[in-house]
Structure formats: structure tokens, C-alpha cells
Amino acid sequence: MSNLGQMTCECDTDDACCVALGAEPIDTVRAEDLAEAFGAIGDPYRMAIVHLIATTGQAVCVVDVERHLPLAQSTVSYHLKVLLEAGVIDREKRGRWSYYSLNPDRLTHMTDAISAYRDKATIAA
């Protein structure tokens, strides 16, 4: 990722048109971390997996995840891997089966980021 440094105005006017110039840039590591997490849920099938796990209120067996999606087993495994690597879900091995649950710490981190942006949008409106 490129360096997310301070923005500069490239307008041809003397007016104060670029009000965001004084904003502190997001830390590159934080930006990459949030992009990974939100990118992981940015697919309809992965969002369906998150929804399935969230609505059951408990860890869900991989077999149940596969039964709820119109996808091949290998494709479901890929989507679970993306969510797992992004930290959105956790995996627990129980015998020969994997059970998946939401990672509450990661979801809190994502929610806090969005809430901070929402709060700033509310102030600006």
C-alpha cells in the first residue's frame, strides 16, 4: 500500500475548498487492517456465512455452513479461509470437524471504526 501521508490541495483557486487538508491521515497499518476485515465481509457469500453464524448464537459446524450455501465444498472452504485469515471468525477443531464462531474482538474493532466515522458524519451534517 502506498504511504497515506498528509493530503495536498491541487486546486487552481485561492478559496479554502479542501477542508480535509487539516485532517490527520489514517495510520497505514490501521487502514490495511480495517480494509482486510471489511474486504472479507464484502462478498455476499461470506456475509451469508457471518449471518448464519451470528443468528445461530453458537459455533457452527462446517457441514452446516456447506448445507446453507449453494456452493461447492471447496468454495465454501475458500470463503471460510478468507474470513478466518481476516480474523472475522474463529475455528475450533472438534474431532474431525471444524466449528466456526464469530470473533467478538475483531467485530468490536470494526464496529468502533465505523461508529467513529458515523459520529463524525453526524457532526458534519
N, C-alpha and C positions, 0 to 999 in steps of 0.2 A: 504494500500500500504506500502511496506517496505520502510525504510529510504533510500533515494537516496544520500548517502554520497560520499565522495571522493573515487575514484577507486584506487585499489592497483594492482600492477603487480605480477603475479604468474608464470612468465616465468622462465625457467631454464638457462637463458643466462645473460651475463653482458652487452649485446648490449642494446641500447636505442630503444627497439622495441615497447614500449607502449607510443606513442606520446600523447595520450589523457589523460595521467595521470595528467597533469597540468591543464586540463580543469575544469572550475567551474561547479559543478553539478547543474542540474536544481532544482529549488525550488519544493518541493513535492506538494504544493498546486497548483502551476502553471502547473506542469506535470499532475496532476489529472484533472484540469480544461480543459486543451487542449485535453487530452485523451477523456473526456466526449464529447466535441464538435465534435472532429473528428470521434469518435466512432459513434456518432449519424448519421453522414452522410455516414458512412461506409457500409450502406446497400443499395442495388440497388433501392429498392422501396422508401426509404427515400431520396435518391439522386434524384429520379424522382420527388418527391414532391417538393424539393428545386428548381429543374429545372423548374417545372411548375409555381411555384410562381414567380421565377426570370424572366421568359420570359413574363409573363403577365404584369409585371410592376405595379401591384396593388394588394390589398388584394384579396384573392381567397376564395370563399365560400366552406365550407366543402363538399357540394353536388358536386361541380365541381371537387374537388380533387378525390372524390369517383368515379366519372364518367370516369376519366382518368386512373384509375388503375384497373387491373384485379384481384381485391381482394375483400373480403367480407368487409362490412362496419365496422365490429368490428376490423378487421386487419388494415384498414386504420386509424381508431381511435387510435389504439395502436402506429402506426408509427408517427402520429401527436403528440401524447403524448410524445414520446421519443425526438422528435425534439424540442418540447416546453420546456420540462424539462431541456434540454441541452442549452436552450437559443438561438437556431439557428433560431427559428421562434417565432413570437408573435401571440396572439389570441385576437380578438375583437368580443364581442357579439353584434349582431345587431338583435334585436327581438329574434326569436327562433333559429337563425342560427349563427354559428361561422365563422368568416373570418380570414384567416391566411395570414401573411406577413412575410418577412424576417426581422430579427433583424440586422440592419446595424452595430451597435456597436459590436455585437458578431462576425459578419463576418469580420469586420476590425481587431479585436483581433486575429482571426485565420489567416487571411492573413498576418498580421505583423509577427506572429511567423514563418510562412512558408518562408516569404521573408528574415527574418534574417538567417534562415538555408540555403536558396538558396544563399545568399550573401557570407556566409562562405564557401559554396561548390565551388563557383566561385573563391574565393581567393585561395583555396587549389588546384584547378585543374591546 
